[in-house]
Amino acid sequence: MKLAPAPATLLFTGAAAAALLAHHLVSLAILAAVLLVVCLHAPVSRRKIYLFGALTTGLGIFLVSPLLAVVGSDVLWAGPHVPVLGRLDVTTEELELAALSGLRVIAVALAFAAYALLVDHDRLVAAARFAPRSA
C-alpha cells in the first residue's frame, strides 16, 4: 500500500488525537477497528509485534483498571478486602471507564503503528524542503 508521506502522517496524527479526545465507546471502537484494518495492510512479519503490543496493552488496561478504580455505585461484583487497596469491587461505571481507556490506548498505539509500518520515512524527510538530506 503506497501512501503519500506527509498526508499520511497528518492523518495518523489526527487519528491519535481523535482517539485521545473521544468520549464515546462506539466512536472509539470504530476508530480502533479502522486503524486495525489499516495496519493489516502492512507485511505480516513487521506488523506482528505492533499489533501484539497494542492489543495486549489495551486488554491489560481493561482487565486491571476496574479492580483499581473506585467509581460508581452500581456494584456488579464485590470482591475480597485487600489490606493496601481496600475492597475490590467492580461497578458498571468502572467497566465503562476501563473500556474507554483500553480502547483509547489501542487506538493511539494502532495509529502510531500504522505510521511506523506504512509511511516511508525517507520520502517524508525528502518532502520537507528545509530538511538536510540523510546519507
N, CA, C and O atoms as CSV, one atom per row, in Angstrom:
chain,resi,resn,atom,element,x,y,z
A,1,MET,N,N,0.848,-1.171,0.000
A,1,MET,CA,C,0.000,0.000,0.000
A,1,MET,C,C,0.897,1.239,0.000
A,1,MET,O,O,1.680,1.439,0.928
A,2,LYS,N,N,0.786,2.052,-1.015
A,2,LYS,CA,C,1.579,3.275,-1.134
A,2,LYS,C,C,0.804,4.443,-0.547
A,2,LYS,O,O,-0.345,4.686,-0.918
A,3,LEU,N,N,1.423,5.147,0.347
A,3,LEU,CA,C,0.821,6.332,0.944
A,3,LEU,C,C,1.751,7.514,0.733
A,3,LEU,O,O,2.970,7.385,0.845
A,4,ALA,N,N,1.170,8.664,0.427
A,4,ALA,CA,C,1.974,9.882,0.382
A,4,ALA,C,C,2.392,10.195,1.813
A,4,ALA,O,O,1.547,10.195,2.707
A,5,PRO,N,N,3.664,10.459,2.049
A,5,PRO,CA,C,4.153,10.513,3.433
A,5,PRO,C,C,3.588,11.654,4.277
A,5,PRO,O,O,3.210,11.431,5.427
A,6,ALA,N,N,3.522,12.858,3.738
A,6,ALA,CA,C,3.056,13.988,4.555
A,6,ALA,C,C,1.564,13.877,4.888
A,6,ALA,O,O,1.207,14.028,6.056
A,7,PRO,N,N,0.674,13.621,3.918
A,7,PRO,CA,C,-0.737,13.476,4.274
A,7,PRO,C,C,-1.007,12.283,5.189
A,7,PRO,O,O,-1.863,12.358,6.070
A,8,ALA,N,N,-0.275,11.180,4.983
A,8,ALA,CA,C,-0.471,10.018,5.844
A,8,ALA,C,C,-0.045,10.320,7.277
A,8,ALA,O,O,-0.694,9.890,8.231
A,9,THR,N,N,1.051,11.064,7.422
A,9,THR,CA,C,1.495,11.446,8.761
A,9,THR,C,C,0.467,12.323,9.447
A,9,THR,O,O,0.177,12.138,10.629
A,10,LEU,N,N,-0.082,13.270,8.718
A,10,LEU,CA,C,-1.135,14.126,9.295
A,10,LEU,C,C,-2.384,13.321,9.631
A,10,LEU,O,O,-3.024,13.565,10.654
A,11,LEU,N,N,-2.732,12.368,8.781
A,11,LEU,CA,C,-3.910,11.533,9.024
A,11,LEU,C,C,-3.737,10.684,10.277
A,11,LEU,O,O,-4.643,10.614,11.107
A,12,PHE,N,N,-2.586,10.039,10.421
A,12,PHE,CA,C,-2.363,9.193,11.590
A,12,PHE,C,C,-2.234,10.023,12.870
A,12,PHE,O,O,-2.661,9.583,13.938
A,13,THR,N,N,-1.655,11.206,12.768
A,13,THR,CA,C,-1.584,12.096,13.925
A,13,THR,C,C,-2.983,12.555,14.333
A,13,THR,O,O,-3.304,12.616,15.520
A,14,GLY,N,N,-3.804,12.875,13.345
A,14,GLY,CA,C,-5.193,13.265,13.630
A,14,GLY,C,C,-5.993,12.135,14.237
A,14,GLY,O,O,-6.829,12.361,15.112
A,15,ALA,N,N,-5.743,10.908,13.776
A,15,ALA,CA,C,-6.439,9.756,14.349
A,15,ALA,C,C,-6.046,9.542,15.801
A,15,ALA,O,O,-6.895,9.217,16.631
A,16,ALA,N,N,-4.762,9.721,16.116
A,16,ALA,CA,C,-4.320,9.586,17.504
A,16,ALA,C,C,-4.927,10.681,18.375
A,16,ALA,O,O,-5.336,10.419,19.506
A,17,ALA,N,N,-4.985,11.902,17.857
A,17,ALA,CA,C,-5.599,12.997,18.616
A,17,ALA,C,C,-7.088,12.753,18.807
A,17,ALA,O,O,-7.628,13.020,19.881
A,18,ALA,N,N,-7.752,12.251,17.781
A,18,ALA,CA,C,-9.185,11.949,17.901
A,18,ALA,C,C,-9.422,10.860,18.944
A,18,ALA,O,O,-10.398,10.914,19.692
A,19,ALA,N,N,-8.534,9.877,18.994
A,19,ALA,CA,C,-8.669,8.816,19.996
A,19,ALA,C,C,-8.504,9.367,21.410
A,19,ALA,O,O,-9.202,8.943,22.332
A,20,LEU,N,N,-7.588,10.304,21.575
A,20,LEU,CA,C,-7.379,10.883,22.908
A,20,LEU,C,C,-8.536,11.779,23.333
A,20,LEU,O,O,-8.786,11.943,24.528
A,21,LEU,N,N,-9.239,12.356,22.375
A,21,LEU,CA,C,-10.333,13.281,22.691
A,21,LEU,C,C,-11.707,12.632,22.698
A,21,LEU,O,O,-12.678,13.270,23.106
A,22,ALA,N,N,-11.818,11.393,22.263
A,22,ALA,CA,C,-13.115,10.726,22.152
A,22,ALA,C,C,-13.704,10.432,23.532
A,22,ALA,O,O,-12.985,10.102,24.475
A,23,HIS,N,N,-15.022,10.560,23.626
A,23,HIS,CA,C,-15.723,10.302,24.890
A,23,HIS,C,C,-16.762,9.200,24.776
A,23,HIS,O,O,-17.382,8.837,25.775
A,24,HIS,N,N,-16.968,8.657,23.576
A,24,HIS,CA,C,-17.987,7.632,23.366
A,24,HIS,C,C,-17.322,6.326,22.949
A,24,HIS,O,O,-16.411,6.315,22.122
A,25,LEU,N,N,-17.791,5.230,23.533
A,25,LEU,CA,C,-17.213,3.925,23.254
A,25,LEU,C,C,-17.376,3.528,21.791
A,25,LEU,O,O,-16.460,2.959,21.198
A,26,VAL,N,N,-18.527,3.820,21.212
A,26,VAL,CA,C,-18.793,3.386,19.837
A,26,VAL,C,C,-17.848,4.071,18.860
A,26,VAL,O,O,-17.264,3.411,18.000
A,27,SER,N,N,-17.692,5.376,18.979
A,27,SER,CA,C,-16.803,6.083,18.060
A,27,SER,C,C,-15.359,5.637,18.242
A,27,SER,O,O,-14.618,5.527,17.265
A,28,LEU,N,N,-14.959,5.384,19.457
A,28,LEU,CA,C,-13.595,4.920,19.724
A,28,LEU,C,C,-13.381,3.502,19.194
A,28,LEU,O,O,-12.311,3.192,18.670
A,29,ALA,N,N,-14.377,2.654,19.326
A,29,ALA,CA,C,-14.271,1.288,18.800
A,29,ALA,C,C,-14.198,1.293,17.274
A,29,ALA,O,O,-13.453,0.509,16.687
A,30,ILE,N,N,-14.965,2.170,16.632
A,30,ILE,CA,C,-14.908,2.267,15.167
A,30,ILE,C,C,-13.543,2.772,14.725
A,30,ILE,O,O,-12.969,2.250,13.770
A,31,LEU,N,N,-13.021,3.781,15.408
A,31,LEU,CA,C,-11.700,4.309,15.073
A,31,LEU,C,C,-10.624,3.242,15.238
A,31,LEU,O,O,-9.749,3.109,14.383
A,32,ALA,N,N,-10.682,2.483,16.326
A,32,ALA,CA,C,-9.697,1.421,16.553
A,32,ALA,C,C,-9.832,0.325,15.495
A,32,ALA,O,O,-8.822,-0.217,15.046
A,33,ALA,N,N,-11.046,-0.008,15.094
A,33,ALA,CA,C,-11.251,-1.031,14.070
A,33,ALA,C,C,-10.708,-0.576,12.719
A,33,ALA,O,O,-10.079,-1.358,12.005
A,34,VAL,N,N,-10.948,0.684,12.367
A,34,VAL,CA,C,-10.428,1.209,11.100
A,34,VAL,C,C,-8.904,1.217,11.111
A,34,VAL,O,O,-8.277,0.846,10.120
A,35,LEU,N,N,-8.305,1.635,12.219
A,35,LEU,CA,C,-6.843,1.636,12.313
A,35,LEU,C,C,-6.275,0.217,12.282
A,35,LEU,O,O,-5.185,0.000,11.753
A,36,LEU,N,N,-6.998,-0.741,12.839
A,36,LEU,CA,C,-6.561,-2.133,12.780
A,36,LEU,C,C,-6.570,-2.632,11.339
A,36,LEU,O,O,-5.641,-3.320,10.915
A,37,VAL,N,N,-7.605,-2.292,10.590
A,37,VAL,CA,C,-7.673,-2.688,9.181
A,37,VAL,C,C,-6.536,-2.047,8.387
A,37,VAL,O,O,-5.945,-2.684,7.516
A,38,VAL,N,N,-6.231,-0.784,8.692
A,38,VAL,CA,C,-5.120,-0.112,8.018
A,38,VAL,C,C,-3.803,-0.817,8.354
A,38,VAL,O,O,-2.975,-1.020,7.467
A,39,CYS,N,N,-3.602,-1.184,9.592
A,39,CYS,CA,C,-2.363,-1.864,9.994
A,39,CYS,C,C,-2.253,-3.250,9.365
A,39,CYS,O,O,-1.146,-3.747,9.156
A,40,LEU,N,N,-3.379,-3.875,9.063
A,40,LEU,CA,C,-3.338,-5.201,8.460
A,40,LEU,C,C,-2.839,-5.167,7.018
A,40,LEU,O,O,-2.582,-6.221,6.435
A,41,HIS,N,N,-2.697,-3.983,6.435
A,41,HIS,CA,C,-2.157,-3.856,5.084
A,41,HIS,C,C,-0.625,-3.896,5.071
A,41,HIS,O,O,-0.022,-3.942,3.999
A,42,ALA,N,N,-0.001,-3.880,6.223
A,42,ALA,CA,C,1.458,-3.944,6.318
A,42,ALA,C,C,1.907,-5.402,6.189
A,42,ALA,O,O,1.101,-6.311,6.390
A,43,PRO,N,N,3.168,-5.636,5.860
A,43,PRO,CA,C,3.669,-7.013,5.782
A,43,PRO,C,C,3.520,-7.741,7.124
A,43,PRO,O,O,3.705,-7.156,8.192
A,44,VAL,N,N,3.185,-9.017,7.039
A,44,VAL,CA,C,2.876,-9.807,8.234
A,44,VAL,C,C,4.045,-9.846,9.208
A,44,VAL,O,O,3.845,-9.725,10.417
A,45,SER,N,N,5.240,-10.011,8.708
A,45,SER,CA,C,6.390,-10.155,9.598
A,45,SER,C,C,6.659,-8.879,10.400
A,45,SER,O,O,7.151,-8.949,11.526
A,46,ARG,N,N,6.340,-7.723,9.829
A,46,ARG,CA,C,6.598,-6.459,10.526
A,46,ARG,C,C,5.452,-6.063,11.443
A,46,ARG,O,O,5.691,-5.402,12.454
A,47,ARG,N,N,4.233,-6.438,11.136
A,47,ARG,CA,C,3.085,-5.937,11.901
A,47,ARG,C,C,2.805,-6.736,13.172
A,47,ARG,O,O,2.105,-6.246,14.057
A,48,LYS,N,N,3.329,-7.940,13.281
A,48,LYS,CA,C,3.011,-8.797,14.427
A,48,LYS,C,C,3.307,-8.117,15.759
A,48,LYS,O,O,2.451,-8.082,16.644
A,49,ILE,N,N,4.506,-7.580,15.905
A,49,ILE,CA,C,4.917,-7.000,17.187
A,49,ILE,C,C,4.103,-5.761,17.528
A,49,ILE,O,O,3.775,-5.534,18.693
A,50,TYR,N,N,3.773,-4.957,16.518
A,50,TYR,CA,C,2.977,-3.756,16.759
A,50,TYR,C,C,1.564,-4.117,17.208
A,50,TYR,O,O,1.045,-3.539,18.164
A,51,LEU,N,N,0.943,-5.071,16.519
A,51,LEU,CA,C,-0.420,-5.468,16.875
A,51,LEU,C,C,-0.456,-6.159,18.241
A,51,LEU,O,O,-1.365,-5.932,19.039
A,52,PHE,N,N,0.535,-6.995,18.494
A,52,PHE,CA,C,0.598,-7.662,19.797
A,52,PHE,C,C,0.727,-6.638,20.922
A,52,PHE,O,O,0.017,-6.721,21.924
A,53,GLY,N,N,1.625,-5.682,20.757
A,53,GLY,CA,C,1.822,-4.663,21.791
A,53,GLY,C,C,0.593,-3.804,22.010
A,53,GLY,O,O,0.224,-3.528,23.151
A,54,ALA,N,N,-0.042,-3.378,20.934
A,54,ALA,CA,C,-1.215,-2.515,21.057
A,54,ALA,C,C,-2.383,-3.250,21.710
A,54,ALA,O,O,-3.021,-2.720,22.620
A,55,LEU,N,N,-2.661,-4.461,21.249
A,55,LEU,CA,C,-3.842,-5.181,21.739
A,55,LEU,C,C,-3.654,-5.714,23.156
A,55,LEU,O,O,-4.596,-5.676,23.948
A,56,THR,N,N,-2.475,-6.207,23.495
A,56,THR,CA,C,-2.284,-6.719,24.853
A,56,THR,C,C,-2.248,-5.589,25.886
A,56,THR,O,O,-2.721,-5.762,27.009
A,57,THR,N,N,-1.696,-4.450,25.517
A,57,THR,CA,C,-1.687,-3.321,26.451
A,57,THR,C,C,-3.105,-2.828,26.721
A,57,THR,O,O,-3.479,-2.595,27.871
A,58,GLY,N,N,-3.884,-2.671,25.668
A,58,GLY,CA,C,-5.272,-2.232,25.847
A,58,GLY,C,C,-6.101,-3.233,26.634
A,58,GLY,O,O,-6.905,-2.848,27.483
A,59,LEU,N,N,-5.909,-4.517,26.353
A,59,LEU,CA,C,-6.635,-5.558,27.094
A,59,LEU,C,C,-6.206,-5.578,28.557
A,59,LEU,O,O,-7.041,-5.756,29.444
A,60,GLY,N,N,-4.920,-5.400,28.814
A,60,GLY,CA,C,-4.437,-5.352,30.200
A,60,GLY,C,C,-5.039,-4.193,30.979
A,60,GLY,O,O,-5.404,-4.341,32.146
A,61,ILE,N,N,-5.141,-3.046,30.332
A,61,ILE,CA,C,-5.763,-1.885,30.992
A,61,ILE,C,C,-7.225,-2.178,31.278
A,61,ILE,O,O,-7.727,-1.832,32.347
A,62,PHE,N,N,-7.918,-2.813,30.333
A,62,PHE,CA,C,-9.332,-3.132,30.538
A,62,PHE,C,C,-9.522,-4.119,31.686
A,62,PHE,O,O,-10.504,-4.023,32.422
A,63,LEU,N,N,-8.607,-5.056,31.849
A,63,LEU,CA,C,-8.759,-6.067,32.895
A,63,LEU,C,C,-8.363,-5.568,34.279
A,63,LEU,O,O,-8.988,-5.947,35.269
A,64,VAL,N,N,-7.338,-4.728,34.366
A,64,VAL,CA,C,-6.818,-4.312,35.667
A,64,VAL,C,C,-7.512,-3.058,36.188
A,64,VAL,O,O,-7.711,-2.924,37.395
A,65,SER,N,N,-7.875,-2.158,35.316
A,65,SER,CA,C,-8.417,-0.868,35.728
A,65,SER,C,C,-9.669,-0.943,36.607
A,65,SER,O,O,-9.755,-0.180,37.569
A,66,PRO,N,N,-10.642,-1.816,36.332
A,66,PRO,CA,C,-11.820,-1.856,37.215
A,66,PRO,C,C,-11.498,-2.285,38.641
A,66,PRO,O,O,-12.209,-1.916,39.576
A,67,LEU,N,N,-10.436,-3.059,38.812
A,67,LEU,CA,C,-10.080,-3.511,40.156
A,67,LEU,C,C,-9.389,-2.426,40.969
A,67,LEU,O,O,-9.404,-2.470,42.199
A,68,LEU,N,N,-8.783,-1.454,40.294
A,68,LEU,CA,C,-8.038,-0.417,41.000
A,68,LEU,C,C,-8.818,0.881,41.156
A,68,LEU,O,O,-8.469,1.705,42.001
A,69,ALA,N,N,-9.851,1.079,40.373
A,69,ALA,CA,C,-10.629,2.320,40.438
A,69,ALA,C,C,-11.721,2.202,41.494
A,69,ALA,O,O,-12.187,1.108,41.815
A,70,VAL,N,N,-12.112,3.343,42.018
A,70,VAL,CA,C,-13.218,3.393,42.971
A,70,VAL,C,C,-14.198,4.437,42.448
A,70,VAL,O,O,-14.180,5.596,42.864
A,71,VAL,N,N,-15.057,3.997,41.523
A,71,VAL,CA,C,-16.000,4.893,40.870
A,71,VAL,C,C,-17.353,4.192,40.792
A,71,VAL,O,O,-17.423,2.994,40.520
A,72,GLY,N,N,-18.408,4.932,41.030
A,72,GLY,CA,C,-19.747,4.413,40.812
A,72,GLY,C,C,-20.346,3.715,42.015
A,72,GLY,O,O,-19.692,3.469,43.028
A,73,SER,N,N,-21.626,3.407,41.852
A,73,SER,CA,C,-22.355,2.787,42.950
A,73,SER,C,C,-23.097,1.522,42.527
A,73,SER,O,O,-23.622,0.810,43.383
A,74,ASP,N,N,-23.153,1.230,41.244
A,74,ASP,CA,C,-23.847,0.051,40.738
A,74,ASP,C,C,-22.881,-1.134,40.729
A,74,ASP,O,O,-22.251,-1.423,39.711
A,75,VAL,N,N,-22.771,-1.817,41.873
A,75,VAL,CA,C,-21.777,-2.876,42.057
A,75,VAL,C,C,-22.225,-4.146,41.333
A,75,VAL,O,O,-23.319,-4.662,41.563
A,76,LEU,N,N,-21.346,-4.634,40.450
A,76,LEU,CA,C,-21.598,-5.898,39.761
A,76,LEU,C,C,-20.967,-7.066,40.499
A,76,LEU,O,O,-21.518,-8.167,40.524
A,77,TRP,N,N,-19.805,-6.824,41.102
A,77,TRP,CA,C,-19.090,-7.866,41.810
A,77,TRP,C,C,-18.402,-7.258,43.018
A,77,TRP,O,O,-17.669,-6.276,42.894
A,78,ALA,N,N,-18.635,-7.834,44.179
A,78,ALA,CA,C,-17.980,-7.391,45.407
A,78,ALA,C,C,-16.910,-8.419,45.747
A,78,ALA,O,O,-17.207,-9.555,46.116
A,79,GLY,N,N,-15.671,-7.998,45.614
A,79,GLY,CA,C,-14.554,-8.902,45.828
A,79,GLY,C,C,-14.043,-8.869,47.252
A,79,GLY,O,O,-14.682,-8.302,48.139
A,80,PRO,N,N,-12.896,-9.476,47.468
A,80,PRO,CA,C,-12.319,-9.546,48.809
A,80,PRO,C,C,-11.721,-8.211,49.231
A,80,PRO,O,O,-11.543,-7.303,48.419
A,81,HIS,N,N,-11.420,-8.118,50.507
A,81,HIS,CA,C,-10.764,-6.934,51.048
A,81,HIS,C,C,-9.258,-7.170,51.023
A,81,HIS,O,O,-8.760,-8.124,51.619
A,82,VAL,N,N,-8.540,-6.293,50.329
A,82,VAL,CA,C,-7.076,-6.364,50.240
A,82,VAL,C,C,-6.531,-5.269,51.153
A,82,VAL,O,O,-6.977,-4.126,51.055
A,83,PRO,N,N,-5.575,-5.581,52.044
A,83,PRO,CA,C,-5.123,-4.607,53.043
A,83,PRO,C,C,-4.702,-3.248,52.492
A,83,PRO,O,O,-5.094,-2.230,53.061
A,84,VAL,N,N,-3.955,-3.183,51.455
A,84,VAL,CA,C,-3.471,-1.896,50.956
A,84,VAL,C,C,-4.499,-1.227,50.049
A,84,VAL,O,O,-4.674,-0.010,50.099
A,85,LEU,N,N,-5.175,-2.014,49.226
A,85,LEU,CA,C,-6.098,-1.466,48.231
A,85,LEU,C,C,-7.521,-1.293,48.736
A,85,LEU,O,O,-8.272,-0.499,48.169
A,86,GLY,N,N,-7.911,-2.000,49.770
A,86,GLY,CA,C,-9.285,-1.948,50.248
A,86,GLY,C,C,-10.115,-3.015,49.561
A,86,GLY,O,O,-9.579,-4.015,49.082
A,87,ARG,N,N,-11.433,-2.803,49.514
A,87,ARG,CA,C,-12.320,-3.784,48.889
A,87,ARG,C,C,-12.228,-3.673,47.378
A,87,ARG,O,O,-12.280,-2.579,46.816
A,88,LEU,N,N,-12.089,-4.827,46.727
A,88,LEU,CA,C,-12.026,-4.877,45.268
A,88,LEU,C,C,-13.442,-5.075,44.719
A,88,LEU,O,O,-13.929,-6.201,44.621
A,89,ASP,N,N,-14.084,-3.982,44.370
A,89,ASP,CA,C,-15.420,-4.020,43.785
A,89,ASP,C,C,-15.324,-3.650,42.312
A,89,ASP,O,O,-14.447,-2.887,41.906
A,90,VAL,N,N,-16.230,-4.197,41.523
A,90,VAL,CA,C,-16.323,-3.838,40.105
A,90,VAL,C,C,-17.719,-3.284,39.867
A,90,VAL,O,O,-18.715,-3.959,40.123
A,91,THR,N,N,-17.787,-2.050,39.375
A,91,THR,CA,C,-19.060,-1.410,39.076
A,91,THR,C,C,-19.197,-1.231,37.566
A,91,THR,O,O,-18.221,-1.350,36.825
A,92,THR,N,N,-20.411,-0.945,37.125
A,92,THR,CA,C,-20.635,-0.718,35.693
A,92,THR,C,C,-19.900,0.532,35.216
A,92,THR,O,O,-19.418,0.577,34.085
A,93,GLU,N,N,-19.815,1.535,36.069
A,93,GLU,CA,C,-19.094,2.754,35.698
A,93,GLU,C,C,-17.604,2.478,35.516
A,93,GLU,O,O,-16.976,3.010,34.601
A,94,GLU,N,N,-17.038,1.638,36.397
A,94,GLU,CA,C,-15.634,1.277,36.272
A,94,GLU,C,C,-15.372,0.480,34.994
A,94,GLU,O,O,-14.345,0.670,34.342
A,95,LEU,N,N,-16.299,-0.410,34.637
A,95,LEU,CA,C,-16.147,-1.164,33.399
A,95,LEU,C,C,-16.213,-0.254,32.177
A,95,LEU,O,O,-15.461,-0.445,31.221
A,96,GLU,N,N,-17.099,0.725,32.201
A,96,GLU,CA,C,-17.199,1.656,31.079
A,96,GLU,C,C,-15.934,2.496,30.943
A,96,GLU,O,O,-15.427,2.691,29.838
A,97,LEU,N,N,-15.428,2.993,32.071
A,97,LEU,CA,C,-14.180,3.768,32.031
A,97,LEU,C,C,-12.988,2.908,31.613
A,97,LEU,O,O,-12.094,3.384,30.913
A,98,ALA,N,N,-12.970,1.652,32.037
A,98,ALA,CA,C,-11.884,0.755,31.652
A,98,ALA,C,C,-11.933,0.451,30.159
A,98,ALA,O,O,-10.895,0.408,29.499
A,99,ALA,N,N,-13.126,0.242,29.628
A,99,ALA,CA,C,-13.258,0.001,28.194
A,99,ALA,C,C,-12.840,1.233,27.404
A,99,ALA,O,O,-12.179,1.116,26.372
A,100,LEU,N,N,-13.220,2.407,27.881
A,100,LEU,CA,C,-12.839,3.652,27.216
A,100,LEU,C,C,-11.323,3.834,27.246
A,100,LEU,O,O,-10.723,4.192,26.232
A,101,SER,N,N,-10.712,3.596,28.380
A,101,SER,CA,C,-9.253,3.741,28.493
A,101,SER,C,C,-8.512,2.705,27.657
A,101,SER,O,O,-7.533,3.030,26.986
A,102,GLY,N,N,-8.973,1.467,27.695
A,102,GLY,CA,C,-8.331,0.417,26.917
A,102,GLY,C,C,-8.433,0.664,25.420
A,102,GLY,O,O,-7.452,0.501,24.694
A,103,LEU,N,N,-9.614,1.058,24.955
A,103,LEU,CA,C,-9.784,1.365,23.532
A,103,LEU,C,C,-8.977,2.590,23.124
A,103,LEU,O,O,-8.451,2.654,22.012
A,104,ARG,N,N,-8.882,3.549,24.017
A,104,ARG,CA,C,-8.094,4.750,23.723
A,104,ARG,C,C,-6.616,4.390,23.520
A,104,ARG,O,O,-5.980,4.872,22.583
A,105,VAL,N,N,-6.081,3.549,24.393
A,105,VAL,CA,C,-4.684,3.124,24.255
A,105,VAL,C,C,-4.496,2.299,22.986
A,105,VAL,O,O,-3.500,2.467,22.282
A,106,ILE,N,N,-5.434,1.416,22.688
A,106,ILE,CA,C,-5.343,0.605,21.473
A,106,ILE,C,C,-5.356,1.492,20.235
A,106,ILE,O,O,-4.543,1.301,19.331
A,107,ALA,N,N,-6.269,2.462,20.182
A,107,ALA,CA,C,-6.378,3.321,19.005
A,107,ALA,C,C,-5.123,4.171,18.811
A,107,ALA,O,O,-4.641,4.312,17.687
A,108,VAL,N,N,-4.596,4.733,19.885
A,108,VAL,CA,C,-3.374,5.549,19.767
A,108,VAL,C,C,-2.192,4.671,19.348
A,108,VAL,O,O,-1.403,5.069,18.491
A,109,ALA,N,N,-2.065,3.502,19.933
A,109,ALA,CA,C,-0.970,2.603,19.566
A,109,ALA,C,C,-1.095,2.145,18.116
A,109,ALA,O,O,-0.088,2.036,17.417
A,110,LEU,N,N,-2.315,1.875,17.655
A,110,LEU,CA,C,-2.505,1.469,16.267
A,110,LEU,C,C,-2.234,2.618,15.300
A,110,LEU,O,O,-1.747,2.386,14.193
A,111,ALA,N,N,-2.543,3.850,15.697
A,111,ALA,CA,C,-2.234,4.996,14.837
A,111,ALA,C,C,-0.722,5.135,14.663
A,111,ALA,O,O,-0.244,5.360,13.551
A,112,PHE,N,N,0.015,5.004,15.731
A,112,PHE,CA,C,1.467,5.088,15.629
A,112,PHE,C,C,2.054,3.859,14.937
A,112,PHE,O,O,3.075,3.963,14.258
A,113,ALA,N,N,1.421,2.697,15.103
A,113,ALA,CA,C,1.869,1.502,14.382
A,113,ALA,C,C,1.657,1.673,12.885
A,113,ALA,O,O,2.523,1.312,12.087
A,114,ALA,N,N,0.514,2.221,12.502
A,114,ALA,CA,C,0.257,2.461,11.078
A,114,ALA,C,C,1.268,3.450,10.515
A,114,ALA,O,O,1.740,3.287,9.390
A,115,TYR,N,N,1.597,4.465,11.285
A,115,TYR,CA,C,2.620,5.425,10.857
A,115,TYR,C,C,3.958,4.733,10.660
A,115,TYR,O,O,4.612,4.927,9.635
A,116,ALA,N,N,4.367,3.940,11.620
A,116,ALA,CA,C,5.673,3.285,11.539
A,116,ALA,C,C,5.726,2.228,10.438
A,116,ALA,O,O,6.770,2.030,9.818
A,117,LEU,N,N,4.609,1.553,10.195
A,117,LEU,CA,C,4.597,0.473,9.228
A,117,LEU,C,C,4.391,0.936,7.787
A,117,LEU,O,O,4.933,0.332,6.861
A,118,LEU,N,N,3.626,1.986,7.592
A,118,LEU,CA,C,3.182,2.320,6.242
A,118,LEU,C,C,3.772,3.593,5.649
A,118,LEU,O,O,3.682,3.798,4.439
A,119,VAL,N,N,4.363,4.440,6.453
A,119,VAL,CA,C,4.913,5.691,5.934
A,119,VAL,C,C,6.392,5.495,5.637
A,119,VAL,O,O,7.150,5.018,6.482
A,120,ASP,N,N,6.791,5.865,4.435
A,120,ASP,CA,C,8.200,5.805,4.053
A,120,ASP,C,C,8.884,7.050,4.626
A,120,ASP,O,O,8.663,8.164,4.152
A,121,HIS,N,N,9.706,6.848,5.637
A,121,HIS,CA,C,10.287,7.973,6.358
A,121,HIS,C,C,11.315,8.732,5.526
A,121,HIS,O,O,11.499,9.933,5.723
A,122,ASP,N,N,11.983,8.056,4.608
A,122,ASP,CA,C,12.915,8.758,3.722
A,122,ASP,C,C,12.172,9.720,2.808
A,122,ASP,O,O,12.633,10.837,2.572
A,123,ARG,N,N,11.028,9.292,2.294
A,123,ARG,CA,C,10.221,10.178,1.450
A,123,ARG,C,C,9.634,11.318,2.272
A,123,ARG,O,O,9.452,12.422,1.759
A,124,LEU,N,N,9.340,11.063,3.538
A,124,LEU,CA,C,8.800,12.124,4.396
A,124,LEU,C,C,9.850,13.205,4.624
A,124,LEU,O,O,9.544,14.395,4.551
A,125,VAL,N,N,11.072,12.799,4.896
A,125,VAL,CA,C,12.147,13.775,5.092
A,125,VAL,C,C,12.440,14.495,3.783
A,125,VAL,O,O,12.705,15.697,3.780
A,126,ALA,N,N,12.394,13.767,2.670
A,126,ALA,CA,C,12.649,14.389,1.367
A,126,ALA,C,C,11.550,15.386,1.006
A,126,ALA,O,O,11.803,16.337,0.265
A,127,ALA,N,N,10.334,15.186,1.517
A,127,ALA,CA,C,9.234,16.105,1.221
A,127,ALA,C,C,9.419,17.447,1.920
A,127,ALA,O,O,8.905,18.467,1.460
A,128,ALA,N,N,10.149,17.447,3.024
A,128,ALA,CA,C,10.434,18.698,3.729
A,128,ALA,C,C,11.612,19.366,3.033
A,128,ALA,O,O,12.730,18.851,3.079
A,129,ARG,N,N,11.382,20.476,2.406
A,129,ARG,CA,C,12.408,21.148,1.613
A,129,ARG,C,C,13.570,21.677,2.479
A,129,ARG,O,O,14.709,21.763,2.020
A,130,PHE,N,N,13.261,22.024,3.721
A,130,PHE,CA,C,14.276,22.634,4.578
A,130,PHE,C,C,15.144,21.592,5.273
A,130,PHE,O,O,16.199,21.936,5.805
A,131,ALA,N,N,14.727,20.331,5.283
A,131,ALA,CA,C,15.477,19.285,6.000
A,131,ALA,C,C,16.703,18.858,5.205
A,131,ALA,O,O,16.635,18.718,3.984
A,132,PRO,N,N,17.801,18.655,5.877
A,132,PRO,CA,C,19.001,18.178,5.175
A,132,PRO,C,C,18.803,16.735,4.716
A,132,PRO,O,O,18.019,15.983,5.295
A,133,ARG,N,N,19.507,16.382,3.703
A,133,ARG,CA,C,19.421,15.010,3.196
A,133,ARG,C,C,20.154,14.062,4.146
A,133,ARG,O,O,21.184,14.398,4.731
A,134,SER,N,N,19.588,12.883,4.273
A,134,SER,CA,C,20.311,11.861,5.020
A,134,SER,C,C,21.293,11.212,4.059
A,134,SER,O,O,21.380,11.624,2.902
A,135,ALA,N,N,22.012,10.236,4.496
A,135,ALA,CA,C,23.068,9.598,3.702
A,135,ALA,C,C,22.821,9.616,2.285
A,135,ALA,O,O,23.633,9.111,1.510
